[in-house]
Amino acid sequence: MAINFCFPKPQVSQPFSYINSPDREEIHKFCNMGSEAEILRKPRFLCLHGFRTSGEILKTQVHKWPESVLQKLDLVYLDAPFPSQGKSDVEGIFDPPYYEWFQFNKEFSEYTNFDECLAYIEDFMIKNGPFDGLLGFSQGVALTKVPKIKFLIIIGGAMFKSPSVAEKAYSSPVKCTSLHFLGKTDFLKEYGMELLKKCVDPVVIHHPKGHTIPRLVRSSPSIRSFSSKLGESNTTARMQNPESISHLTQREAAEVDEILMGPLGFSVDQLMELAGLSVASSIAEVYKPGEYSRVLAICGPGNNGGDGLVAARHLHHFGYKPFVCYPKRTQKPLYNGLVTQLESLSVPFLSVEDLPVDLSGDFDILVDAMFGFSFHGSPRPPFDDLIQKLVQLRNFAQNHPKSPVIVSVDIPSGWHVEEGDVSGEGVKPDMLVSLTAPKLCAKKFTGPHHFLGGRFVPPSIMDKFKLHLPPYPGTSMCVRIGKPPQIDISALRQNYISPELLEEQVVADPIEQFRKWFDDALAAGLREPNAMALSTVGKDGKPYVGSLFAIHC
């Protein structure tokens, strides 16, 4: 994307002009991101000053805007890279030093140091970012290499006159949210109007003065429109912040279910199907079947266990190899049907006695679907022992990075639905899949992956309980809450040290030797053992190495 803010001389006989429109109190809507957004950092704008002025001068001008606007923004002011090479039109009004972004001829059609200017701004944004937007006045820049931005505030902007620069700058429409200030007597107004045509759905404010920065005295419908777009653009980021997501108490969660299955017409099996699919989808987002194929779903006797049974079925269809431990079966048609569906897919059911003492050697994923938000009291046999197995496994995992991951459905077993792991003896999952809306205990979850599932909450529920939930992407049945964990790239490197290979150890027949190596690769459980590098040497003594797959052996 390429954007510019315009060019040449600022006319500053009036450092400020005024916009006449209604009521100052409305101005704060200009960047009012909603109360939840205060938890996040303010939207950060890089501010680019006019020709032969400075960042400090622009700061002085902009900071006469109402405090209700400025307190919503994090404004960073940057000086241009080149000292002024001539007289500044602001001498006598603002103190030096003065700077310029690049140089140009009298027709504004040829530019000098333009690429250097781009590199300078790009470097600053990378080192001091992230930045959400740009605010620019008068002489500006075309940004083609900087990190993606979401917002533009363009004051006295114009299109570039250089054909080569313009072609590059406006090769595609400017799609980010933009607010444009155009002065009635601005000598660049004609070119500012042309710039508007390159922006998608721009918001425009006309003021009665010239090429200057308008003072915001009272707001206008245009400011409110831009404010609305700022809020919409920031909704996803805000909702991904765990602190801005709504959490339900135990009573509220029960009431939501009653309303869903009462006046709203949902059935238990319908909600269970949606919940189980959400759990399976969340698992598939993070743990791919190529590396985490063996799944053990430990299911309790209630609805949480039913969610686990449904999840196991979907995981089977997703390419995993699920096993189910369902020690206290609920003798109701709904649950019997879920069992029958799994048995028809030849999904094995394991009794508690059938489970290995050490679960780490037989499974890659353990789904904790024992108890949901309606559970009270202490777990009874055999679930108390099953919970302890998972707890011990987590302790074991601290020293064994290849141990199975634990995925809890809605409530980690052993946790209080509101207070979390009060005793310290509950399951500590790697992934928590909250259903409908996170419960209060989810605030105590510290694992790397928190997802929300259950894309079925109607607006009436959202309104009644004042729920703030993240939007689901595309057609997905789950959405991540919070950011993915940081990955240490260096830790991904594997060491392939092996014993030395001596010539006397190699058999004479190369095909026989290949079969031996291939059998060793199969026995070691290597991924794609039929992928290999074949090295040969020609008559000229030059080696050649190629990668290939064996399809016949």
C-alpha positions in Angstrom: 0.0 0.0 0.0 1.3 3.5 -0.8 0.1 6.7 0.9 1.2 10.3 0.9 0.3 13.4 2.7 1.2 16.0 0.1 3.9 18.5 -0.5 5.3 21.9 -0.5 5.2 25.2 1.3 2.9 25.6 4.3 1.1 29.0 4.4 1.2 29.8 8.1 0.1 33.4 8.5 -2.5 31.8 10.7 -1.0 28.9 12.7 -4.6 27.6 13.2 -8.0 27.9 11.7 -11.3 26.9 13.3 -14.0 24.3 12.3 -17.5 25.5 13.2 -19.8 22.7 14.1 -21.9 21.7 17.2 -20.9 20.7 20.8 -17.4 20.1 22.1 -18.5 17.1 24.3 -18.9 15.1 21.1 -15.3 15.5 20.1 -14.0 12.8 22.3 -15.8 10.3 20.0 -13.2 11.2 17.4 -11.0 8.5 19.0 -13.3 6.9 21.6 -12.4 3.3 21.3 -14.9 2.2 24.0 -14.3 1.6 27.7 -12.8 -1.9 27.1 -10.1 -0.3 24.9 -8.7 1.6 27.9 -7.3 -1.7 29.0 -5.3 -1.8 25.8 -2.7 0.7 24.8 -4.0 3.8 23.1 -3.9 3.8 19.3 -0.5 5.0 18.3 0.0 7.5 15.5 3.3 8.6 13.9 3.0 12.4 13.2 4.9 13.8 10.2 5.3 17.6 10.1 5.2 20.1 7.2 7.9 21.4 4.9 10.8 23.2 6.8 9.2 22.9 10.2 9.7 20.2 12.9 8.1 17.6 15.0 8.0 20.0 17.9 6.2 22.6 15.8 3.6 20.1 14.7 3.2 19.0 18.4 2.5 22.6 19.4 -0.1 22.9 16.7 -1.9 19.6 17.3 -1.8 19.9 21.1 -4.2 22.8 20.9 -6.9 20.3 20.0 -9.2 19.5 22.9 -7.8 17.3 25.6 -10.8 15.0 25.2 -9.3 14.1 21.8 -5.6 14.0 22.7 -6.1 11.7 25.7 -7.4 9.0 23.4 -4.3 8.9 21.2 -0.6 8.1 21.6 1.1 10.7 19.3 4.7 10.3 18.4 6.4 13.2 16.6 9.3 12.6 14.2 11.7 15.2 12.8 12.5 14.8 9.0 15.9 13.5 8.2 17.3 16.6 6.4 18.0 20.0 7.9 16.2 22.8 6.1 18.1 23.9 3.0 16.4 27.3 2.7 14.3 29.8 4.6 11.4 28.5 6.5 8.0 30.2 6.2 7.4 29.7 9.9 10.5 31.8 11.0 9.3 34.4 13.5 6.3 32.3 14.4 8.0 29.1 15.6 11.6 28.7 16.8 14.1 26.6 14.8 15.5 24.1 14.1 13.6 23.3 10.9 13.7 20.1 8.8 12.5 18.8 5.4 11.6 15.3 4.3 13.0 15.5 0.8 13.8 18.1 -1.9 11.9 19.0 -5.1 12.0 21.3 -8.1 9.7 24.4 -8.6 7.1 22.3 -10.4 7.1 19.7 -7.6 7.5 17.0 -10.3 11.1 15.8 -9.4 12.2 14.7 -6.0 15.7 14.3 -4.4 16.4 12.0 -1.4 12.9 10.5 -1.7 14.0 6.9 -1.3 16.2 7.9 1.6 13.2 9.5 3.2 11.2 6.3 2.9 13.9 4.2 4.4 14.3 6.7 7.3 10.6 6.5 8.2 10.4 2.7 7.7 13.4 2.2 10.0 11.8 4.5 12.7 8.5 2.7 12.5 10.1 -0.8 12.8 12.3 0.2 15.7 9.7 2.2 17.6 6.4 0.5 16.6 3.9 -0.9 16.4 2.1 2.1 15.0 -1.7 2.0 14.3 -1.9 5.1 12.1 -0.2 8.1 10.6 -1.0 11.8 11.0 0.6 14.1 8.3 0.5 17.7 7.4 1.8 19.5 4.3 5.0 18.0 2.8 4.6 14.3 3.3 5.8 11.0 2.1 4.7 8.0 0.1 5.0 4.9 2.4 5.4 1.8 0.4 7.6 -0.4 2.7 6.5 0.4 6.2 4.5 -2.0 8.4 0.8 -2.0 7.7 -1.3 0.8 9.3 -5.0 1.0 10.0 -5.7 4.7 10.2 -4.7 7.9 8.4 -5.3 11.6 9.4 -4.4 13.7 6.4 -4.2 17.5 6.9 -3.7 19.6 3.7 -2.9 16.5 1.7 -2.3 16.2 -2.0 -1.3 13.7 -4.7 2.3 13.6 -5.9 2.9 15.3 -9.3 5.8 13.2 -10.3 4.4 10.6 -12.7 6.9 7.9 -11.6 6.3 8.4 -7.9 2.5 8.8 -8.4 2.3 5.5 -10.4 4.1 3.7 -7.6 2.2 5.4 -4.8 -1.3 4.9 -6.1 -1.0 1.6 -7.9 -3.7 0.3 -5.6 -6.5 2.0 -3.6 -5.8 3.2 -0.1 -8.1 0.9 1.9 -7.4 1.9 5.5 -9.7 4.2 7.4 -8.8 7.8 6.5 -9.8 11.3 7.8 -9.0 14.3 5.5 -9.0 18.0 6.4 -9.4 20.3 3.3 -9.2 24.1 3.6 -11.4 26.2 1.4 -8.5 28.5 0.4 -5.7 25.9 0.5 -3.6 26.2 -2.6 -3.3 22.4 -2.6 -7.1 21.8 -2.3 -7.4 20.7 -6.0 -4.7 18.0 -5.5 -6.2 17.0 -2.1 -9.5 16.3 -3.9 -7.6 14.1 -6.3 -6.1 12.2 -3.4 -9.6 11.5 -2.1 -10.4 9.5 -5.2 -7.5 7.1 -4.4 -9.0 6.4 -0.9 -11.7 3.9 -0.2 -14.6 5.5 1.7 -12.7 8.5 3.1 -14.1 10.8 5.8 -13.7 14.5 4.8 -13.9 17.7 6.9 -13.9 21.0 5.1 -12.8 24.1 7.0 -12.9 27.8 5.8 -9.2 28.6 6.0 -6.1 27.7 3.9 -3.1 25.4 4.1 -3.0 25.1 7.9 -3.9 22.8 10.7 -7.5 23.4 11.9 -8.3 23.8 15.5 -11.0 21.4 16.6 -13.5 23.5 18.6 -16.7 21.5 18.1 -17.3 18.2 16.4 -19.1 17.3 13.2 -20.9 14.3 11.7 -17.6 13.6 9.8 -15.7 13.2 13.0 -18.3 11.0 14.5 -18.2 8.9 11.3 -14.4 8.5 11.5 -14.7 7.7 15.2 -17.2 4.9 14.4 -14.8 3.4 11.9 -12.0 3.6 14.5 -14.1 1.7 16.9 -15.1 -0.9 14.3 -11.5 -1.5 13.2 -10.4 -1.9 16.8 -13.2 -4.3 17.9 -11.3 -7.5 17.0 -8.1 -6.4 18.7 -10.0 -5.3 21.8 -12.0 -8.5 22.0 -8.8 -10.6 21.7 -7.6 -9.1 24.9 -8.6 -11.5 27.7 -9.3 -8.7 30.1 -12.0 -7.2 27.9 -14.0 -10.4 27.4 -17.1 -11.0 29.5 -17.1 -13.9 32.1 -20.1 -15.6 33.5 -20.8 -16.6 37.0 -22.1 -20.1 37.7 -25.6 -18.7 38.2 -25.4 -16.7 34.9 -24.1 -19.7 33.0 -27.1 -21.9 34.2 -29.5 -19.1 33.4 -28.1 -18.8 29.8 -28.6 -22.5 29.3 -32.2 -22.3 30.6 -33.0 -19.5 28.2 -31.4 -21.3 25.2 -33.2 -24.5 25.9 -36.4 -22.7 26.9 -37.9 -19.8 25.0 -35.1 -19.8 22.3 -35.8 -23.4 21.3 -32.4 -25.0 21.4 -32.3 -28.7 22.4 -29.7 -30.3 24.6 -28.3 -32.5 21.8 -28.1 -29.5 19.5 -26.0 -27.5 21.9 -23.9 -30.5 22.7 -23.2 -31.1 19.0 -22.1 -27.4 18.6 -20.0 -27.5 21.7 -18.2 -30.7 20.8 -17.5 -29.5 17.3 -16.1 -26.3 18.8 -13.7 -28.3 21.0 -12.5 -30.4 18.1 -12.0 -27.4 15.9 -10.0 -25.6 18.7 -7.8 -28.7 19.0 -7.3 -28.8 15.3 -6.2 -25.2 15.2 -3.2 -25.8 17.4 -2.4 -29.6 17.5 -2.1 -31.0 14.0 -2.9 -34.8 13.6 0.5 -35.4 12.0 2.2 -34.8 15.3 -0.6 -35.2 17.8 -2.7 -38.1 16.4 -3.5 -40.2 19.5 -6.3 -38.6 21.6 -7.8 -39.8 24.8 -11.1 -38.2 25.7 -11.9 -38.7 29.4 -15.7 -38.1 29.7 -17.8 -37.6 32.8 -21.4 -38.5 33.3 -23.0 -35.1 32.5 -23.2 -32.6 29.6 -19.5 -31.9 29.8 -18.9 -35.6 29.1 -21.3 -35.5 26.2 -19.3 -32.6 24.7 -16.2 -34.8 25.0 -18.0 -37.7 23.2 -19.0 -35.4 20.3 -15.5 -33.9 20.2 -14.0 -37.4 19.9 -16.3 -38.2 16.9 -15.3 -35.0 15.1 -11.6 -35.6 15.8 -11.9 -39.0 14.2 -13.3 -37.3 11.0 -10.5 -34.7 11.3 -7.9 -37.5 10.9 -7.0 -38.1 14.6 -7.1 -41.5 16.4 -9.3 -41.0 19.4 -9.8 -43.3 22.3 -12.6 -42.7 24.9 -12.6 -43.4 28.6 -16.3 -43.2 29.8 -16.5 -44.9 33.2 -19.9 -43.7 34.4 -22.2 -43.9 31.4 -25.4 -42.0 31.5 -28.3 -44.3 30.5 -30.3 -41.9 28.4 -31.1 -42.1 24.7 -28.9 -39.0 23.9 -25.8 -40.4 25.5 -26.4 -44.0 24.2 -26.7 -42.5 20.7 -23.3 -40.7 21.1 -21.7 -44.0 22.2 -23.2 -45.9 19.3 -22.0 -43.3 16.8 -18.4 -43.7 18.1 -18.6 -47.5 18.1 -19.8 -47.4 14.5 -16.5 -45.6 13.7 -14.6 -48.3 15.6 -13.4 -45.7 18.1 -12.0 -47.8 21.1 -13.6 -47.4 24.6 -11.1 -48.0 27.4 -12.1 -48.7 31.0 -10.2 -47.1 33.8 -8.5 -50.4 34.4 -7.4 -50.5 30.8 -5.6 -47.2 31.0 -1.8 -47.4 31.3 -0.3 -46.3 34.5 1.7 -43.7 32.6 -0.5 -41.9 30.1 2.5 -40.1 28.5 3.6 -43.0 26.4 0.3 -43.9 24.7 -1.4 -40.5 24.0 -0.5 -37.2 22.5 -3.6 -35.3 23.6 -5.8 -35.8 26.7 -9.2 -34.2 26.6 -10.5 -33.4 30.0 -14.3 -33.5 29.7 -15.2 -34.8 33.2 -17.1 -31.9 34.9 -18.7 -28.7 33.7 -20.0 -25.5 35.4 -22.8 -27.2 37.2 -20.6 -29.6 39.2 -20.5 -29.1 43.0 -18.5 -30.8 45.7 -15.4 -33.0 45.4 -14.8 -35.5 42.6 -15.7 -39.1 43.6 -14.1 -42.3 42.3 -13.0 -43.0 39.7 -12.8 -39.4 38.6 -10.7 -38.3 41.6 -8.0 -40.8 40.5 -8.3 -39.7 36.9 -7.8 -36.1 37.8 -4.7 -37.1 39.8 -3.3 -38.8 36.7 -3.6 -35.6 34.8 -2.1 -33.6 37.6 0.8 -35.9 37.9 1.3 -35.9 34.2 1.6 -32.1 34.2 4.2 -32.4 36.9 6.0 -35.0 34.8 5.8 -32.7 31.8 7.9 -30.0 33.4 11.0 -32.2 32.8 9.7 -34.0 29.7 8.8 -31.7 26.9 7.2 -34.5 24.7 4.5 -35.4 27.2 0.9 -35.2 26.1 -1.0 -31.9 26.1 -4.1 -31.5 28.2 -7.2 -29.8 26.7 -10.0 -28.9 29.2 -13.6 -28.5 28.1 -15.1 -25.3 29.6 -14.0 -25.9 33.2 -10.7 -27.6 34.1 -11.6 -30.6 36.3 -11.0 -30.0 40.0 -11.5 -26.2 39.6 -14.2 -24.1 41.2 -16.3 -22.6 38.4 -15.8 -19.0 39.7 -12.7 -19.1 41.9 -10.5 -21.4 39.9 -8.0 -24.0 41.2 -8.5 -23.1 44.9 -6.9 -26.2 46.3 -4.0 -26.3 43.8 -4.9 -29.9 43.0 -6.9 -29.4 39.9 -6.0 -30.1 36.3 -3.6 -27.5 34.7 -4.4 -27.7 31.0 -2.4 -26.5 28.1 -5.6 -25.5 26.3 -8.9 -24.3 27.7 -12.0 -24.3 25.4 -14.6 -22.0 27.0 -18.2 -22.7 25.7 -20.9 -20.0 25.1 -18.8 -17.5 27.1 -15.9 -17.9 29.5 -16.7 -18.7 33.1 -15.1 -16.6 35.9 -12.5 -19.3 36.6 -11.1 -18.8 33.1 -9.4 -15.6 34.4 -7.1 -17.9 36.4 -6.1 -19.9 33.3 -2.4 -19.4 32.5 -1.9 -22.0 29.8 -0.8 -21.0 26.3 -4.1 -21.6 24.4 -7.5 -20.2 25.3 -10.3 -20.6 22.8 -14.0 -19.7 22.8 -16.4 -22.1 21.1 -20.1 -22.1 20.6 -21.0 -19.9 17.7 -24.7 -19.8 18.5 -25.3 -17.1 21.1 -28.2 -14.9 19.9 -28.4 -11.1 20.3 -31.0 -11.4 23.0 -28.6 -13.3 25.2 -25.8 -10.9 24.4 -27.9 -7.9 25.4 -29.5 -9.5 28.5 -26.1 -10.4 30.0 -24.1 -7.5 28.5 -21.7 -10.0 26.9 -18.6 -8.7 25.1 -17.3 -11.7 23.1 -14.8 -11.8 20.2 -16.1 -12.1 16.6 -15.6 -15.5 15.0 -13.3 -15.4 12.0 -14.8 -16.6 8.7 -16.9 -19.7 9.1 -14.9 -21.0 12.1 -16.6 -22.6 15.1 -13.9 -21.3 17.5 -11.9 -18.1 18.1 -8.7 -17.6 20.1 -8.8 -15.4 23.2 -5.5 -13.5 23.6 -2.4 -13.8 21.5 -0.7 -17.0 20.5 2.3 -17.8 22.7 5.7 -16.5 21.6 7.9 -19.2 19.9 11.6 -19.5 20.5 12.7 -20.1 16.9 16.1 -21.4 18.0 14.4 -24.1 20.1 12.8 -25.5 16.9 16.3 -26.7 15.7 16.9 -30.4 16.1 20.3 -32.0 16.5 20.9 -34.7 13.9 24.1 -36.1 15.3 24.6 -39.8 14.4 27.5 -42.3 14.7 30.2 -42.1 12.1 29.8 -44.2 8.9 32.9 -46.1 7.8 33.3 -47.6 4.4 34.0 -51.1 5.8 30.6 -51.0 7.5 28.7 -50.5 4.2 27.5 -53.6 2.3 28.6 -54.1 -1.3 25.2 -54.1 -2.9 23.8 -50.5 -2.8 20.2 -51.6 -3.1 20.6 -53.9 -0.1 22.3 -51.0 1.8 19.4 -48.8 0.9 16.9 -51.3 2.2 18.8 -51.5 5.5 18.7 -47.8 6.0 15.1 -47.6 5.0 14.2 -50.3 7.5 16.1 -48.4 10.2 14.2 -45.2 9.3 10.8 -47.0 9.6 11.8 -48.6 12.9 12.8 -45.1 14.3 9.3 -43.8 13.5 10.7 -40.9 11.3 8.2 -38.8 9.4 8.2 -39.5 5.7 11.1 -42.0 5.8 10.8 -42.3 2.0 12.1 -38.8 1.6 15.8 -38.6 1.2 18.8 -36.9 -0.4 20.6 -38.8 -3.1 24.2 -37.8 -3.7 26.2 -38.9 -6.7 29.6 -38.0 -8.2 30.1 -37.7 -12.0 33.2 -38.7 -14.0 34.5 -35.2 -13.6 34.5 -35.7 -9.8 31.8 -33.1 -9.2 29.2 -34.1 -6.6 25.5 -33.7 -7.2 22.8 -33.8 -4.5 19.1 -34.1 -5.2 16.0 -34.6 -3.0 13.6 -37.4 -3.9 10.8 -39.6 -2.7 10.9 -43.4 -3.0 7.6 -44.8 -4.3 8.7 -48.4 -5.1 11.1 -50.4 -3.0 
